[in-house]
Amino acid sequence: MMDSPSWYLVAYDVSDPRRLQRVHRRLRREGVALQRSVFLLQRSRQGIAELLDELAALMHRREDDLRAYPIPGPGEIWLRGKGVIDGELIAPDGRERARPGGPLSRSWWRRLVGRS
């Protein structure tokens, strides 16, 4: 039987800039960056274990930290603040863009992920 995908909040703290960059790049390919070191992704139980093993191989066991928290479907994620996803967020209607340092209107409080 196939393991169904679940949602995970993955966070890390890496002390070395080179290792930090490698871990960050790898996670950017997998999920949605919510903050610099916090990602939301969907994987099967086996898939998350494999990803964590892969990330652990890039990290130093005694100096760095990696955590994955299983969460129920994210439902809605509301964001406000300086750009957290590639420097800007696009509202669901595709018209409004919020840029770091730019004016933030009330309508910028938008859902990033819809109900699952």
Secondary structure, 3 states (H helix, E strand, C coil): CCCCCEEEEEEEECCCHHHHHHHHHHHHCCCEEEECCEEEEEECHHHHHHHHHHHHHHCCCCCCEEEEEEECCCCCCECCCCCCCCCCEECCCCCCEECCCCCCCHHHCCECCCCC
